[in-house]
Amino acid sequence: EKHKMGGDCLNYGCVPSKALIAADEAAQAVRDSGKFGVNGHEPAIDFGKVNAHVHGVIGAIAPNDSVERFEKLGVRVIQAAGRFASPKILLAGDHAIEARRFVVSTGSAAFVPPIPGLEATPYLTNETIFDLDRRPDHLIVIGGGPIGLELAQAHRRLVAPVSGLVLARLAPIALLPEQHHAPSPGCAGTLVSSTRQTNSSNSMPRCRARKTSAMPPSAILRMSR
């Protein structure tokens, strides 16, 4: 392992995203509590504490994926990048490992699209989005897959203005908020694409298409498909 133990799931994927979703669901539950006769209202969001919650969950699970735990289980953990010297020899650090079969599970990396001007613009990926400790003034999510949409909805419920940009031929959903929070458990806003679609299983709202002006972001999140 050349980087962090636990890989994508613990550090950049399942664990932090679901911890963030738990926070956004808590905020939405406060908004929706009026239907139960409870004083539903707009909750106060402390983005720094939300970030601390996310990293606290990561820290609580990390020992299960630690070097120490695997070494106690009899696994030799080599913290270095690996490369093949031959079909049967793998080099990692000062080690040369010979075997008939190797399992290569390298995880994934975010794809940065060749958008003109993007390289000169500060942007986020799934590897850096969970380091935000303050609410972005405007988050633009490029990509309409499930991960991009769940992060868009999570930040919207945590009162961050969010726009989602997707190709209509792939998944015509893009959301541009027009108010501080959405009454539905999703993102109030406007479709940037030319069509509309809703996913009822995830309670995503239906938004009408219309033309929109330029959207100056404070943060851009790129999610690969």
Secondary structure in CASP SS format (residue, H / E / C, confidence):
PFRMAT SS
TARGET T0000
AUTHOR 0000-0000-0000
METHOD secondary structure of the structure
MODEL  1
E C 1.00
K C 1.00
H C 1.00
K C 1.00
M C 1.00
G C 1.00
G H 1.00
D H 1.00
C H 1.00
L H 1.00
N H 1.00
Y C 1.00
G C 1.00
C H 1.00
V H 1.00
P H 1.00
S H 1.00
K H 1.00
A H 1.00
L H 1.00
I H 1.00
A H 1.00
A H 1.00
D H 1.00
E H 1.00
A H 1.00
A H 1.00
Q H 1.00
A H 1.00
V H 1.00
R H 1.00
D H 1.00
S H 1.00
G H 1.00
K H 1.00
F H 1.00
G C 1.00
V C 1.00
N C 1.00
G C 1.00
H C 1.00
E C 1.00
P C 1.00
A C 1.00
I C 1.00
D C 1.00
F H 1.00
G H 1.00
K H 1.00
V H 1.00
N H 1.00
A H 1.00
H H 1.00
V H 1.00
H H 1.00
G H 1.00
V H 1.00
I H 1.00
G H 1.00
A H 1.00
I H 1.00
A H 1.00
P H 1.00
N H 1.00
D H 1.00
S C 1.00
V H 1.00
E H 1.00
R H 1.00
F H 1.00
E H 1.00
K H 1.00
L C 1.00
G C 1.00
V C 1.00
R C 1.00
V C 1.00
I C 1.00
Q C 1.00
A C 1.00
A C 1.00
G E 1.00
R E 1.00
F E 1.00
A E 1.00
S E 1.00
P C 1.00
K C 1.00
I E 1.00
L E 1.00
L E 1.00
A E 1.00
G C 1.00
D C 1.00
H E 1.00
A E 1.00
I E 1.00
E E 1.00
A C 1.00
R C 1.00
R C 1.00
F C 1.00
V C 1.00
V C 1.00
S C 1.00
T C 1.00
G C 1.00
S C 1.00
A C 1.00
A C 1.00
F C 1.00
V C 1.00
P C 1.00
P C 1.00
I C 1.00
P C 1.00
G C 1.00
L C 1.00
E C 1.00
A C 1.00
T C 1.00
P C 1.00
Y C 1.00
L E 1.00
T C 1.00
N C 1.00
E C 1.00
T C 1.00
I H 1.00
F H 1.00
D H 1.00
L C 1.00
D C 1.00
R C 1.00
R C 1.00
P C 1.00
D C 1.00
H C 1.00
L E 1.00
I E 1.00
V E 1.00
I E 1.00
G C 1.00
G C 1.00
G C 1.00
P H 1.00
I H 1.00
G H 1.00
L H 1.00
E H 1.00
L H 1.00
A H 1.00
Q H 1.00
A H 1.00
H H 1.00
R H 1.00
R H 1.00
L C 1.00
V C 1.00
A C 1.00
P C 1.00
V E 1.00
S E 1.00
G E 1.00
L E 1.00
V C 1.00
L C 1.00
A C 1.00
R C 1.00
L C 1.00
A C 1.00
P C 1.00
I C 1.00
A C 1.00
L C 1.00
L C 1.00
P C 1.00
E C 1.00
Q C 1.00
H C 1.00
H C 1.00
A C 1.00
P C 1.00
S C 1.00
P C 1.00
G C 1.00
C C 1.00
A C 1.00
G C 1.00
T C 1.00
L E 1.00
V C 1.00
S C 1.00
S C 1.00
T C 1.00
R C 1.00
Q C 1.00
T C 1.00
N C 1.00
S H 1.00
S H 1.00
N H 1.00
S C 1.00
M C 1.00
P C 1.00
R C 1.00
C C 1.00
R C 1.00
A E 1.00
R C 1.00
K C 1.00
T C 1.00
S C 1.00
A C 1.00
M C 1.00
P C 1.00
P C 1.00
S C 1.00
A E 1.00
I E 1.00
L E 1.00
R E 1.00
M C 1.00
S C 1.00
R C 1.00
END
